[in-house]
Amino acid sequence: MKKILMLMVLSVAVVSLIGCDAEMAQEQASVEFRRIGVDEYLDKMKAGWVGQMAGVGWGGPTEFKWKGEIIPSEDMPQWEPEMINQFKQDDIYVEMTFVRTLELHGLDVDIRQAGIDFANSGYKLWHANRYGRENLRKGIAPPDSGHPKFTDHADDIDYQIEADYSGFIAPGMPNFAIELGEKFGRLMNYGDGLYGGQFVGGMYAEAFFAKDIQKIVRAGLDCVPEGSQFHECIGDVIKWHHQNPDDWQKTWYLIEAKYQDDPTYRKGSCPWDRQGGVNIDAKINAAYIVMGLLYGDGDIDKTIIISTRCGQDSDCNPSNAAGVLCTTIGFDKLPDKFKSALDPKGKFSHTPYTFGKLIEVCGQLVRQAVERQGGRIEKDTNGKEVFVIPVQKPKPGKLEQVWQPDPIANSRFTESEMKQINAKHEAVSN
């Protein structure tokens, strides 16, 4: 009798194991994958960095000179190939601090280490970056360093400006771009200020696989919690573009009326805002990124010019827009005027990176990211490496807004952590 019972138990166990194996096999079979050759990825990532540099270089002379008004076409600078060499541009090199942290400490680096590295940066900063870094130097560890209790700049544009890196190393992996925002974006931002960077990262992640700009913009928006003012803003721009497909200036005026003039949508504004019409809020500047992309018709010049002429932070916005667009195009297919004068020996300020070294490091990080996200690296019939990446449905973080913040985390650096911060405390006031 005991033998019969044991056989019955074993039979049930075997059937269960077979059932589990079958279920696992079915789950694995149901997973969809996207493939991109490593060489193609590198070509697109390289183009994205060039697009960033082109946008900020071209729009640089106009930054905050037109606030709440469209830049006249005759005041738009003329492009010169040498403008591409933006090695001393903070809108480019600040994000390389995050790249360096990932290079040195790995993709699973703790947010506290990320905060220590940012606290030790030596470049001059403004707005959310400046106040977030000063909080870190005072011992306020992340995520509290970007919490509205400790900074009045949490909704500012800063992480949105510097989130391009997160999409470059997350092709087809929007959830990894979102994760990187939760780690590096919270050093200085919160709520819409954080969502702006995750939106940008999500657009880049899709740009490696899609050509359709509307699809790319919607992919970025899928990385942002519904119910946030940021989500509402980008949704409005998509809607207004559909209503006015041939008149970007009409859409600009709609953006202006709601997100510049209506105080309901300025509740997160920092103390520096509203001075002479300045609006450094992430969402309205993200709207200008999207304006360039949607109305630019896939043309680099037109995309940069429209994003720039929208005004406000008119070098950062075309930088993000051109970076996303150029990623869809690839370096080899970029017009010569955007790459002929690129200095291969130029070194980005406050970093160990030349352009070539930057591409190399990002190429190393993405290999780790693909495997970490459940993908793999295969070889095709020609022996060329291919990234095989599981299709991800974006999972935005929780909804939060700076005027109704969650409680602080009471995060403070330990004494030993403070000893790792070598930068001097900088007295700042909001």
Beta strands, then each sheet from edge to edge (+ up, - down):
strand 1: 33-37
strand 2: 376-379
strand 3: 385-390
sheet 1: 1+ 3- 2+
end
